[in-house]
Amino acid sequence: MAKNKSKFVCQECGYETPKWMGRCPGCGAWNTMVEEREPSSRRVPGTSIQRGKQEKATPITQVEKLDQPRADTGIRELNRVLGGGLVPGSFILVGGDPGIGKSTLLLQATNELARRGLPILYVSGEESTEQIRLRADRLGALSDNLLVASETDLTAVEILMEEAKPRLMVIDSIQTMFHPEVTSAPGSVSQVRECTGILMRWAKEKNIAITIVGHVTKAGAIAGPRMLEHMVDCVLYFEGERHHTYRVLRAVKNRFGSTNEIGVFEMKDIGLVEVENPSEIFLSGRPLGAPGTAVTASMEGTRPVLVELQALVTPTSFATPKRMATGVDHHRVAMIMAVLEKRLGFFLQNQDAYINVVGGVRLDEPAVDLSIAVSLASSFRDRPVSPFDLFVGEVGLTGEVRGVSRIEQRVAEAHNMGFRRVVIPEKNCRGWTPPSGVELIGVQTLDEALKVALGG
């Protein structure tokens, strides 16, 4: 009889140690070390699949080009994020908060592919087949090519896959799957790592596109070992507030396309509906003539999106003022406030400051710096900004406004949405002609931009 060995594994980072520790030496997390037992000699999971011929090193010039068409998912926003469609043999990870709509999106996408004649296998470890049918009835996702199963044993999933021979398989979710050869509980680091490795081998050897759903931690990261995100070909995050109807699908890793694209959806009774013009949605309900608001144009991949930034600057009764930012980096906001104090003489040391990006989107590029500064100054001076002005530019530590990329697309989107003046860096005013009806105002410093926005 094989002797069982015991080890303690961190459920956050996968660090292993022969004895229990209160704090993981690998990631510093507390109370994450869980005991796992494994036989001293065991078969490696997934070895039941026949391996092909032994691979040999080949000059790259002699490797045949892989020219396989991408499968159209029937959802344009999803195709945009994936880079044009679903690549055969790809391994995709979809993460997001509970109830955000991950299963809804995947069921809608698999139904569209099934209607095009592709065999699809949808395996759920969290719902019964009857529960999946209830959701499918609500979404109208009923097709004979869409096969559903409720299973958590990966060896049983292998049998289902061999029988169905699908072009796409969905695993919902990876934390519920287990392999009987691994003695730890489902959702543990060992189970997630082994099951992901087996699924990845299936995708590459059988040329099946496999999509797995991953749970997230309280911090918003994918639960389980960090290696999970390195093993897959594509990592998609489904973002948005549960109490708002708009959802943003963002690619943070994509071996077959850009990682800058986003897809915007609206959650309705019939499921997720594509938003063709996100700028119109994000600017709807914008208050006109209210101090503390400014509009900017952010590039999300190849698409410019107009969003509204709101700022509230108010006196504080505490010794240390509060700085809060939602949708933008709070360190960036603190830097811009420091520039306003040092270079323009704004006394903000006794003021609380709150910044919010309307619509639940997150802006990461520095081109939104100018709109943040304008909204802060507008709220501090209690002077409204013209509702037909748009601000784009990066703010430096000396108060200069630096150039940004793709200014033509940003200004064109502003023209389509009815904006009449666009305040941009002076450098970006040269070498092109703006659309008729749009006045370009080039500025070199933040002081010049505030004089244009607030009238001196």
For each residue, the residues with C-beta under 8 A, 3 or more apart:
1:
2: 39 40 41 42
3: 39 40
4: 37 38 39 40 183
5: 37 38 39 40
6: 18 35 36 37
7: 16 17 18 35 36 37 38
8: 16 17 18 19 20 21 33 34 35 36
9: 14 15 16 33 34 36 184 188 189 190
10: 13 14 15 16 24 26 27 29 32 33 34 189
11: 32 33 34 188 189 224
12: 24 27 29 32 217
13: 10 24 26 27 29 225 226
14: 9 10 26 189 193 225 226 227
15: 9 10 24 25 26 27
16: 7 8 9 10
17: 7 8 20 21 25 33
18: 6 7 8
19: 8
20: 8 17 33 35
21: 8 17 24 25 33
22: 30 31 33
23: 28 29 30
24: 10 12 13 15 21 27 28 29 30 32 33
25: 15 17 21 28
26: 10 13 14 15
27: 10 12 13 15 24 32
28: 23 24 25
29: 10 12 13 23 24 32
30: 22 23 24
31: 22
32: 10 11 12 24 27 29
33: 8 9 10 11 17 20 21 22 24
34: 8 9 10 11 184 188
35: 6 7 8 20
36: 6 7 8 9 183 184 188 190
37: 4 5 6 7 183 184
38: 4 5 7 42 182 183 184 190
39: 2 3 4 5 42 183
40: 2 3 4 5
41: 2
42: 2 38 39 181
43: 47 181
44: 47 181
45: 154 179 181 182 194 195 197 198
46: 49 179 194 197 198 201
47: 43 44
48: 155 158
49: 46 158 201 202 205
50:
51:
52: 55 205
53:
54:
55: 52
56:
57:
58: 62 63
59: 62 63
60: 63
61:
62: 58 59
63: 58 59 60
64:
65:
66:
67:
68: 87 88
69: 85
70: 82 83 84 85 86 87
71: 85 86 87 88 113 116 118 167 168 209
72: 79 85 86 116
73: 78 79 82 85 86 109 112 113
74: 109 112 113 115 116
75: 78 79 105 108 109 112 263 274
76: 79 80 274
77: 80 81 249 263 264 265 274 275
78: 73 75 81 82 105 109 249 263
79: 72 73 75 76 82 84 85
80: 76 77 261 262 263 301 303
81: 77 78 236 249 250 251 254 257 261 262 263
82: 70 73 78 79 85 86 87 92 234 251 254 256 257
83: 70 87 254 256 257 258 261
84: 70 79 257
85: 69 70 71 72 73 79 82
86: 70 71 72 73 82 90 113 168 209
87: 68 70 71 82 83 90 209 233 256
88: 68 71 167 207 208 209
89: 203 204 206 207 208 209
90: 86 87 203 209 210 233 234 255 256
91: 199 200 203 204 209 210 212 231 232 233 234
92: 82 209 210 211 212 232 233 234 235 236
93: 174 211 212 213 214 222 228 229 232 234 235 236
94: 102 105 106 211 212 213 214 236 238
95: 102 213 214 215 216 222 235 236 237 238
96: 100 101 102 216 237 238 239
97: 100 216 220 238 242
98: 215
99: 242
100: 96 97 238 239 240 242 247
101: 96 104 105 238 240 247 265 267 272
102: 94 95 96 105 106 172 213 238
103: 106 107 124 127 135 172 213
104: 101 107 108 135 139 267 271 272
105: 75 78 94 101 102 108 109 238 249 265 272
106: 94 102 103 109 110 122 170 172 211 213
107: 103 104 110 111 122 132 135 136 139 141
108: 75 104 105 111 112 139 141 271 272
109: 73 74 75 78 105 106 112 113
110: 106 107 113 114 120 122 141 146 168 170
111: 107 108 114 115 136 139 140 141 142 143 146
112: 73 74 75 108 109 115 116
113: 71 73 74 86 109 110 116 118 120 167 168
114: 110 111 117 118 119 120 143 144 145 146
115: 74 111 112 143 145
116: 71 72 74 112 113
117: 114 145
118: 71 113 114 145 166 167 168
119: 114 145 147 164 165 166 167
120: 110 113 114 143 145 146 147 166 167 168 169 170
121: 147 149 160 161 164 166 168 169 170
122: 106 107 110 132 146 147 148 149 169 170 172
123: 148 149 150 151 157 160 169 170 171 172
124: 103 127 128 129 132 148 149 150 172
125: 150 151 152 171 172 173 176 177 186
126: 172 173 176
127: 103 124 131 132 135 150 172
128: 124 131 132 150
129: 124 132 133 148 149 150
130: 133 134
131: 127 128 134 135
132: 107 122 124 127 128 129 135 136 148 150
133: 129 130 136 137 148
134: 130 131 137 138
135: 103 104 107 127 131 132 138 139 141
136: 107 111 132 133 139 140 141 142 146
137: 133 134 140 142
138: 134 135 269 270 271
139: 104 107 108 111 135 136 270 271
140: 111 136 137 270 271
141: 107 108 110 111 135 136 146 271
142: 111 136 137 146
143: 111 114 115 120 146
144: 114
145: 114 115 117 118 119 120
146: 110 111 114 120 122 136 141 142 143
147: 119 120 121 122 160 164 166
148: 122 123 124 129 132 133
149: 121 122 123 124 129 157 160
150: 123 124 125 127 128 129 132
151: 123 125 156 157 160
152: 125 176 177 178 186
153: 156 157 177 178 179 180
154: 45 157 158 177 178 179 195 198 199
155: 48 158 159 179 180
156: 151 153 159 160
157: 123 149 151 153 154 160 161 171 177
158: 48 49 154 155 161 162 202
159: 155 156 162 163
160: 121 123 147 149 151 156 157 163 164
161: 121 157 158 164 165 166 169 202 206 208
162: 158 159 165
163: 159 160
164: 119 121 147 160 161
165: 119 161 162
166: 118 119 120 121 147 161 169 208
167: 71 88 113 118 119 120 208 209
168: 71 86 110 113 118 120 121 208 209 210 211
169: 120 121 122 123 161 166 208 209 210 211
170: 106 110 120 121 122 123 210 211 212 213
171: 123 125 157 174 177 199 210 211 212 213
172: 102 103 106 122 123 124 125 126 127 176 212 213
173: 125 126 176 177 212 213 214 215
174: 93 171 177 192 195 196 199 212 213 214 224 228
175: 186 187 192 214 215 223 224
176: 125 126 152 172 173 186 187
177: 125 152 153 154 157 171 173 174 186 191 195
178: 152 153 154 182 185 186 191 195
179: 45 46 153 154 155 182 191 194 195 198
180: 153 155
181: 42 43 44 45 194
182: 38 45 178 179 190 191 194
183: 4 36 37 38 39
184: 9 34 36 37 38 188 189 190 191
185: 178 188 191
186: 125 152 175 176 177 178 191
187: 175 176 191 192 215 223 224
188: 9 11 34 36 184 185 191 192
189: 9 10 11 14 184 192 193 224 225
190: 9 36 38 182 184 193 194
191: 177 178 179 182 184 185 186 187 188 194 195
192: 174 175 187 188 189 195 196 224 225 228
193: 14 189 190 196 197 224 225 227 228
194: 45 46 179 181 182 190 191 197 198
195: 45 154 174 177 178 179 191 192 198 199
196: 174 192 193 199 200 212 228 231 232
197: 45 46 193 194 200 201 231
198: 45 46 154 179 194 195 201 202
199: 91 154 171 174 195 196 202 203 210 212
200: 91 196 197 203 204 210 231 232
201: 46 49 197 198 204 205
202: 49 158 161 198 199 205 206 208 210
203: 89 90 91 199 200 206 207 208 209 210
204: 89 91 200 201 207
205: 49 52 201 202
206: 89 161 202 203
207: 88 89 203 204
208: 88 89 161 166 167 168 169 202 203
209: 71 86 87 88 89 90 91 92 167 168 169 203
210: 90 91 92 168 169 170 171 199 200 202 203
211: 92 93 94 106 168 169 170 171
212: 91 92 93 94 170 171 172 173 174 196 199 232
213: 93 94 95 102 103 106 170 171 172 173 174
214: 93 94 95 173 174 175 222 223 224 228
215: 95 98 173 175 187 222 223 224
216: 95 96 97 220 221 222 223
217: 12 220 221 222 223
218:
219:
220: 97 216 217
221: 216 217
222: 93 95 214 215 216 217 228 229 235
223: 175 187 214 215 216 217
224: 11 174 175 187 189 192 193 214 215 228
225: 13 14 189 192 193 228
226: 13 14 229 230
227: 14 193 230 231
228: 93 174 192 193 196 214 222 224 225 231 232
229: 93 222 226 232 235 253
230: 226 227
231: 91 196 197 200 227 228
232: 91 92 93 196 200 212 228 229 235 253
233: 87 90 91 92 253 254 255 256
234: 82 90 91 92 93 251 253 254 255 256
235: 92 93 95 222 229 232 251 252 253 254
236: 81 92 93 94 95 249 250 251 252
237: 95 96 249 250 251 252
238: 94 95 96 97 100 101 102 105 247 248 249
239: 96 100 247 248 249 250 360 362
240: 100 101 244 246 247 248 360
241: 244 360
242: 97 99 100
243:
244: 240 241 360
245: 266 267 268
246: 240 264 265 266 267 275 281 359 360
247: 100 101 238 239 240 264 265 266 267 272
248: 238 239 240 262 263 264 265 360 361 362
249: 77 78 81 105 236 237 238 239 262 263 264 265
250: 81 236 237 239 262 263
251: 81 82 234 235 236 237 254 257 258 259 260 261 262
252: 235 236 237 259
253: 229 232 233 234 235 259
254: 81 82 83 233 234 235 251 257 258 259
255: 90 233 234
256: 82 83 87 90 233 234
257: 81 82 83 84 251 254 261
258: 83 251 254 261 301 302
259: 251 252 253 254
260: 251 299 300 301 302
261: 80 81 83 251 257 258 300 301 302 303
262: 80 81 248 249 250 251 300 301 303 305
263: 75 77 78 80 81 248 249 250 274
264: 77 246 247 248 249 274 275 278 281
265: 77 101 105 246 247 248 249 272 273 274 275
266: 245 246 247 272 273 274 275 281
267: 101 104 245 246 247 271 272 273
268: 245 271 272 273
269: 138
270: 138 139 140 273
271: 104 108 138 139 140 141 267 268
272: 101 104 105 108 247 265 266 267 268
273: 265 266 267 268 270
274: 75 76 77 263 264 265 266
275: 77 246 264 265 266 278 281
276:
277: 280 281
278: 264 275 281 282 303 305
279: 282 283 304 305 306 307 413 416 417
280: 277 283 284 417
281: 246 264 266 275 277 278 284 359
282: 278 279 305 306 307 308 358 359 361
283: 279 280 286 295 306 307 308 417
284: 280 281
285:
286: 283 293 295 308 358 387
287: 290 293
288: 387
289: 384 387
290: 287 293 384
291: 378 379 381 382 383 384 385
292: 310 311 312 313 375 376 378 379
293: 286 287 290 308 309 310 311 375 378 384 385
294: 308 309 311 371 372 374 375 378 385 389 391 453
295: 283 286 306 307 308 309 371 389 390 391 419
296: 306 307 309 363 367 368 370 371 390 391 392
297: 304 305 306 367 390 392 410 411 413 414
298: 304 305 306 307 361 363 365 367 368
299: 260 302 303 304 305 365 367 405 406 409 410
300: 260 261 262 303 304 305
301: 80 258 260 261 262
302: 258 260 261 299
303: 80 261 262 278 299 300
304: 279 297 298 299 300 406 409 410 412 413
305: 262 278 279 282 297 298 299 300 361 413
306: 279 282 283 295 296 297 298 390 413 414 417
307: 279 282 283 295 296 298 357 358 359 361 363
308: 282 283 286 293 294 295 357 358 359
309: 293 294 295 296 327 328 355 356 357 358 368 371 372 375
310: 292 293 355 356 357 358 375
311: 292 293 294 353 354 355 356 372 375 376 378 379
312: 292 352 353 354 379
313: 292 348 351 352 353 354 376 379 380
314: 351 352
315: 350 351 352
316: 321 322 350 351 352
317:
318: 321 322
319:
320:
321: 316 318 348 349 350 351 352 353
322: 316 318 352 353 354
323: 330 333 334 337 352 353
324: 330 353 354 355
325: 328 329 330 332 333 354 355 356
326: 355 356 357
327: 309 355 356 357 360 361 362 363
328: 309 325 332 333 355 357 362 363 368 372
329: 325 332 333 364
330: 323 324 325 333 334 355
331: 334 335
332: 325 328 329 335 336 366 369 372
333: 323 325 328 329 330 336 337 353 355 372
334: 323 330 331 337 338
335: 331 332 338 339 397
336: 332 333 339 340 369 372 373 376 395
337: 323 333 334 340 341 346 348 353 376
338: 334 335 341 342
339: 335 336 342 343 344 373 395 396 397 399 446
340: 336 337 343 344 346 348 373 376 377 446
341: 337 338 344 345 346 347 348 349
342: 338 339
343: 339 340 398 399 446 447
344: 339 340 341 377 399 446 447 450
345: 341
346: 337 340 341 377 380
347: 341 350 351
348: 313 321 337 340 341 351 353 380
349: 321 341
350: 315 316 321 347
351: 313 314 315 316 321 347 348 380
352: 312 313 314 315 316 321 322 323
353: 311 312 313 321 322 323 324 333 337 348 376
354: 311 312 313 322 324 325
355: 309 310 311 324 325 326 327 328 330 333 372 375 376
356: 309 310 311 325 326 327
357: 307 308 309 310 326 327 328 360 361 362 363
358: 282 286 307 308 309 310
359: 246 281 282 307 308
360: 239 240 241 244 246 248 327 357
361: 248 282 298 305 307 327 357
362: 239 248 327 328 357
363: 296 298 307 327 328 357 368
364: 329
365: 298 299 368 404
366: 332 369 394 395 404
367: 296 297 298 299 370 392 393 394 404 405 410
368: 296 298 309 328 363 365 371 372 392
369: 332 336 366 372 373 393 394 395
370: 296 367 373 374 391 392 393 394 395 401 423 446 449
371: 294 295 296 309 368 374 375 391 392
372: 294 309 311 328 332 333 336 355 368 369 375 376 395
373: 336 339 340 369 370 376 377 395 446 449 450
374: 294 370 371 377 378 385 391 449 450 453 454
375: 292 293 294 309 310 311 355 371 372 378 379 385
376: 292 311 313 336 337 340 353 355 372 373 379 380
377: 340 344 346 373 374 380 381 450 453 454
378: 291 292 293 294 311 374 375 381 382 383 384 385 453 454
379: 291 292 311 312 313 375 376 382
380: 313 346 348 351 376 377
381: 291 377 378 454
382: 291 378 379
383: 291 378 454 455
384: 289 290 291 293 378
385: 291 293 294 374 375 378 389 453 454
386: 389 421 453
387: 286 288 289
388: 418 419 420 421
389: 294 295 385 386 419 420 421 422 423 452 453
390: 295 296 297 306 414 419 421 422 423
391: 294 295 296 370 371 374 422 423 449 453
392: 296 297 367 368 370 371 404 407 410 422 423 424 425
393: 367 369 370 401 402 403 404 423 424 425 443 449
394: 366 367 369 370 401 402 403 404 425
395: 336 339 366 369 370 372 373 399 400 401 402 446
396: 339 399 400 401 402
397: 335 339
398: 343
399: 339 343 344 395 396 445 446 447
400: 395 396 444 445 446
401: 370 393 394 395 396 425 426 443 444 445 446 448 449
402: 393 394 395 396 425 427
403: 393 394 407 425 427 428
404: 365 366 367 392 393 394 407 410 424 425 428
405: 299 367
406: 299 304 409 410
407: 392 403 404 410 411 424 428 432
408: 411 412 432
409: 299 304 406 412 413
410: 297 299 304 367 392 404 406 407 413 414 422
411: 297 407 408 414 415 422 424 434 435 438 440
412: 304 408 409 415 416 435
413: 279 297 304 305 306 409 410 416 417
414: 297 306 390 410 411 417 419 422 438
415: 411 412 418 419 434 435 437 438
416: 279 412 413
417: 279 280 283 306 413 414
418: 388 415
419: 295 388 389 390 414 415 422 438
420: 388 389 437 438 439
421: 386 388 389 390 438 439 441 452
422: 389 390 391 392 410 411 414 419 434 438 439 440 441
423: 370 389 390 391 392 393 441 443 449 452 453
424: 392 393 404 407 411 428 429 440 441 442 443
425: 392 393 394 401 402 403 404 428 429 442 443 444
426: 401 429 442 443 444
427: 402 403 430 442
428: 403 404 407 424 425 442
429: 424 425 426 440 442
430: 427
431:
432: 407 408
433:
434: 411 415 422 438 439 440
435: 411 412 415 438
436:
437: 415 420
438: 411 414 415 419 420 421 422 434 435
439: 420 421 422 434
440: 411 422 424 429 434
441: 421 422 423 424 452
442: 424 425 426 427 428 429
443: 393 401 423 424 425 426 446 448 449 452
444: 400 401 425 426 448
445: 399 400 401 448 449
446: 339 340 343 344 370 373 395 399 400 401 443 449 450
447: 343 344 399 450 451
448: 401 443 444 445 451 452
449: 370 373 374 391 393 401 423 443 445 446 452 453
450: 344 373 374 377 446 447 453 454
451: 447 448 454 455 456
452: 389 421 423 441 443 448 449
453: 294 374 377 378 385 386 389 391 423 449 450
454: 374 377 378 381 383 385 450 451
455: 383 451
456: 451
